[in-house]
Amino acid sequence: MEINRIKYFALIIISALFLVACNSGPIQPTPTLPRLYTPTVTDTPTIAPSLTPVPSETPTLFVYPQNPKSWKYNISPVIPNDSSIVVLENWQKNFAVNTVRDFFANLYNSDTLVPVDNIAKDFDVNSKIWTGDAKTKMVGINDIYSNLENNKIYISFEFPITDNEHYTNWLIYGLKDKSNDLKIMALFTVEPQTYTYKNISDNQMAAGTGVMSNNRKMYAFELSFLQNAWKISNMVITNID
């Protein structure tokens, strides 16, 4: 009987430690907060001539200079008038993380071209990032999907977004306007890796394409709460190197 009581209390302690670990959340904010901006052009992968670089196995190592005069700066988004930054708890940040990861998994890490509705559910379908904007020559995600569908191909990134060595520097915070509406900003760095265009039919490399390389890029997402879910309402991709 005494042994069973010890096992019972040990199980309670282990369960409590597990809940603490799960509630800690995967993302921690950094002290420096970038500012919101509205892009006019989104940098997106396009089908390129055949290239054959060797796929990377580990992130490229960089030697960072200490002297700030030699630093390259990424222009921070501009905070709209009468808006304020909100520090979010980890469980609140996870809503944005889950939406962004779901989008990446569907469009960039799937082994086929998933139905367009699977991607559309993660977006504000009335936003320019989804529909595109002919006036500013902005390419929308729906346009990218249609191009892939017409060519019967899909995009395959070398590493999934859950790979912490190739998706780094996560920063997530809230942005509240004077009407008390809240948006969530999610930013992270995509480290160098390769991507390929593959045929939907046989998962082989599409004709006329090759293994292509991505340099370091900063992805910035704006998410809004619409139809009882957090959806991407803006996205910007900025080349870092």
N, C-alpha and C positions, 0 to 999 in steps of 0.2 A: 504493500500500500504506500509506504514512504517513497519507494522508487518511482511509482506512478505519479505521486505529487511533484517530485523533482522534475520529471519529464514534462508535466503539465506546465509548470512555471517556466521552464526553459523554452517551451514552444511559444508562450506569450511574449517573452523577451525577444526571441528571434523575429516574431511577427511585427513587433513594434519597430525594431531596427529596419526591417524591410520597408514599412510604411514611411519612415523618415527618409530613407534613401530615395523612394519613388517620388515623394513630394518635393524633393529638393530642386527638381527641374534641371534641364540640360544646359540652360543658357544663363550666363552672368553678364550684366551690363558693364561697360567700361566707363571710366569717369568722363571721357570726352564724348559729347553728343553732337552728331551732325545735324543739319537742318534740312527741312523739307523743301523740295523743289519740284517743278513741273517740267518734264523734258519736252523737247520738240522732236527729237530723233531717238529711236531705240536701236542700239547695236544688237543685232541678232545673227545667229549662224546662217550662212548661205552656202549653197552648193558650190564648191570650188573645184578647179582642175585637179587632176590626180596628183597627190603628194604622198610620199611614203616615209615620214619620220618614224623613228622607233618609238613605240608606245612607252610612256614613262611608267616606272614602277614605284618611285618615291617622289615626293615634292622636290622641286629644284631648290637648292640651297642658295641663299642670298647673303651677301656681306653688306650690312647696312651702315652707311656713313653716320658718324655722330654729329658732324657739322650740319646744322639745319640749312645752311646756304646751298647745300647740294641735294637737299630733299626735293622729291616731286610731290606736289600737293594735289589731292583730289578736292575739287571745289565742292563745298558742303551745300546741301539743300538749304533754301531760304525759308525761314519760318514765316507763315502768313501773319498779317497784322492781327493783333489781339489773340494770338494763339499762345499756348504755354506747353512746356514739356511735362509729361507725366511719367514718373518712375513706376514701372509695372512690377508686380510680383511674378515669380517664375510660372505659376499656374496660368496667369494672364498672358504671359509671353508665349506659352505653348500653343495657344490658339493660332497665332501667326505662324509659328514654326511648323505646325501640322499642315496648314494650308499651303505654305510654300513648298514643303517637302512633298506633299501630294502632287502638286503641279509638276515638280521636277521629275518625280518618279514616273508620272504618266507620259510626259513629253520627251524626256531625255534619258530615262533609265529603263524604259520598258523594252521587252523583246519583240514588240510589234507596234503598229500605230493604233493606239487605243481609240475607242469611239469619241467623237468630238464632244459629246455631252459630258464625258468623264473629265475633260479639261475645262469645259465651260463652267462647270459647277464651282470651280475655284476662283472665278472672275466675276467682276461686275460687267455683264455683257453689253452694257450701254457706255462703257468707258472707252476712251480712245486706245488704250493699250490692248483692248480686245478687238475693236472694230477697225483700228487704224485711222489715219487722218490724211486724206489726199492733199489737203492744203499745205501741210507741213512735211509731206512725204514720209510720214511716220508709218512704219509697218506694224500691223496689229498681229496678235497671236492667232486670230482666226485666219488671217491671210497666210501665215506660215503653215498652219495646219492644212489649209486648202491646197497649198503648193505640194506639201508632202503627200496628201491624199491623191492628187492628180498624177503624181509620179510613182505612186504605189511604193513609197519608201518611208522609213522612219529614222530618227536621229538616235544614236547610241553613244552616250558619254562613257569615257573609260571608267570613271568611278561614280558610285551613287552618292547622293547628297548626304547620306548618313555617315560617309567617310570623313571623320574629323580632321584628317591630315590634308585633305584636298578642299574642304569647305571650312574656312577658318574666320576668325575675327568677328564672330557674331555680335551684333549690337541691336537690341530691340527696346523701343520705348514708345510711350504714347504721346499723342499730340492733340490737345483739346482746344477747340475754338470758343469764341465768345458765346455761342449758342449751346455750349456744353456738349457738343458732339465730339466723339473721340475717334481718332484714327490710330492705327498701330503702324509704326515704321520698323521694318526688318531689313538689316543690312548685313552682308557678309562678303568675304573674299573667296573667289574660286581660284585655287592654285593651278599651275600648269598641268594640263592633261590633254589627251587626244580625244577626238570624237570621229565617228564614221556615219555615213549614210548607208543603210542596209535595205535590201528588198523585203517587203512584207511577205512575199511568197516563200522564200527559202532562207531568210536571215543572212544572206551573203552580201558582201559589199556591192553597192549599186554601181552599175556601169557608168564610167565617166567621172567617178569620184575616187577618193582615196582616204587614207588615214590622215586627218588634219589636226593641227595643233592649236590649242588655245593658250594664250599668254594669261598672266594674272589679270583678273577682272574683279571689279566691285559690282555686286548686284544690290540694288536698292528697291525695296517693295513698299508700297503703301497699301494698307488693308483697311477696308470699311466694313461695318456690320450691316449686312443687307439680307433680307429674306431669312432672318434668324440664323445667319452664319457669317463668319469672317471671310470676305472675298477680296481678291487683289483688284485694286482700282487704279494702280499705276505701277510701272516698273521701269527701271533705268539700268542699263549695263554700261559701265565705264571702264575703259582700258587703264590698267595701272602701269604695266611695263610694256 
